[in-house]
């Protein structure tokens, strides 16, 4: 089935003078495709003609179910030593967000994930994201090491100069404290950039 037909099933009906298939096509066009529709919130959805409060909630619910299924499958097969596999999980988690999210995975001595947390939301900047806040959280969780990640709202995952400078300061702080930074992974729309893979982290 096409994206239009699948969306039409969720919408169930159109509105006066517009069939449900026409409406589904219009929604996809206005959103700029299924990928953009996936990342839209409630307030954005109800601004589209024909999308009522209940239809917006139904669309969001359908996408939320797909996210949860993906998380369950991915968490079962995450390999910490494989940036590619880990990036799939992180893309589902933050890769489609419209704002930058700084996400941290806290690991034990066996490189198993103890827990994870989004610590900052907004433009990645050293004045906002400070190593002391990250390692304070890591110490509280008795983490032996961490993997940090953030998303680029655009589809370009190449790190900025700010990303590189920040990562260096984070690795240095981790070396002093004794909590190693295993990797910094930038994700966006199913793409990723691993500092470890590019030998930017030893």
Secondary structure, DSSP 8 states (H G I E B T S, - for coil): --HHHHHHHHH---BTTB-HHHHHHHHHHHHTSHHHHHT--HHHHTTSTT--HHHHHHHHHHHHHHHHHHHHHHHHH--TT-HHHHHHHHIIIIIT-SS-EEEEEEE-TTS-EEEEEEEEESS--TTTS-HHHHHHHHHHTT-SEEEEEEE-SSS-----HHHHHHHHHHHHHHHHHT-EEEEEEEEETTEEEETTTTTS--
